[in-house]
Amino acid sequence: MSKLDIKKQLQTTFENNTLINTIITSSINNDNQILSTIINNNNNKNENKNENENENEIITTIEKLNEILKFNDQQIYDNGDDFIIDRDTIKIIKQYQQSLIVLNNNNNINNSNKLNEYDNQIIHFNNQIIDDIKNNLKSIYSLNKSNDRFKIEIDKNNNEFIKYRLSWGDNKDCIAFKDNCDILSKLKKNQLPSSVMLLDGFNQILTPGILPDGVESLYLYDIKQELMIGSIPNTVTSVCFEDGFNQKLTPGILPDSVKWLYIGNIKKELIIGSIPNTVTHVHLFDGFNQKLTPGILPDSVESLYLYDIKQQLIIDSIPNTVNIVRNYISS
């Protein structure tokens, strides 16, 4: 059964139960009205009763009730008696019958007869089938391009990651993670990817050692846990802060091993010391939207690559050590 079919079936059940609930509520309200009327009538009768009413008058009313219970109306009038059923007596009988109906309805509800009219629908999920799908997802869920350059895989904890190969460099395996990167700790040193990408929503705390020594390039998107000193291992020489990265880069977050730095449209302002004095190449990508106040780019920078940045450069934005400036503004 498709998701749409289930939704339609549940909607129909809800509408049916809403109608049933309206009927039951109306019945209960009607019973309450009957009981309230009976109680109010009896209260009014007691209030209006003359304090001097003698016992004989009360007995007379009871005698009338007993007489009615013994004979039906036709029998009484056939006798030719001048017996007149007064309105109070008729009202008592009517209210008695009404109260029996109310009590009968109440017993039905107590016995769940009315509640059983509700249409119960329960969705049962076959967990065994779901587990089988998860276990076999590798063979079902894969993306192949350019001779297996990209491949989506699932680890044993059902965390998805993407293996890919760069078209340049040493052509080593690289891995992009969506949730956590625990699998890295289980890889041997010669199996470690040279590049790691942490995608939007990545939510693992990167305590020192989570990213192992041996990783050389790191791509960071809008990850949810704050970086700390030691999060990035000293083997990393290239870091790219992609669009949406939303953390303050306090001094020490980037290790001194970083030489190449790529920055997109990040959300928090850079401060003096954000970029260590070991970085020699800086790329400012399209959408970079921060003022490069003097000192943001350290004196170690030698090459600066400018794309479509949004803030005007000012005097001393570019340190005197820079000997190559290239402008890649798209036309």
Protein Blocks (a to p, Z undefined) as FASTA:
>chain_A
ZZklmmmmmmmmmmmmmmmmmmmmmmmmmmmmmmmmmmmmmmmmmmmpcfklcfklmmmm
mmmmmmmmmpcfklmmmnopabdcdfklmmmmmmmmmmmmmmmmmmmmmnommmmmpccd
dddddfklmmmmmmmmmmmmccdeehhlaccdddfkopacdddddfehjlpacdddfkbc
mlmmmpcfklpcfbdcddehiacdcdehjagghiabdcddddfbdcdehjacckbcbdcd
dehiacdcdehjacckbmbdcddddfbdcdehjacckbfbdcddehiacdcdehjacckb
mbdcddddfbdcdehkacfklcbdcdfbdZZ
